[in-house]
Amino acid sequence: MNTTAETRITVYSKPACVQCNMTKKALDKKGLAYTEVDVTTTPAALEYITEDLGYSMAPVIVVDDDNHWAGFNPDRIEAVAAALSRTA
């Protein structure tokens, strides 16, 4: 994983999404800054995660454009946090 102090994390979410909320809480707990994009109000974001990335569920987490996954995945969040702590 290629991470730097300027690593960008984007969480593509939707309202009333339990996995989205759990993902955001886990990122917050690790102190990881992220941008949240609501796919129900941003058609281009919905098209990006479904057409370009191939996901059909929320949340979709994208780290620096090349590392992405769908759903609540604490192991992936931990890996991002660990990689960032090594570069800090």
Secondary structure by P-SEA (a helix, b strand, c coil): ccccccbbbbbbcccccaaaaaaaaaaaaacbbbbbbcccccaaaaaaaccccccccccbbbcccccccccccaaaaaaaaaaaaaac
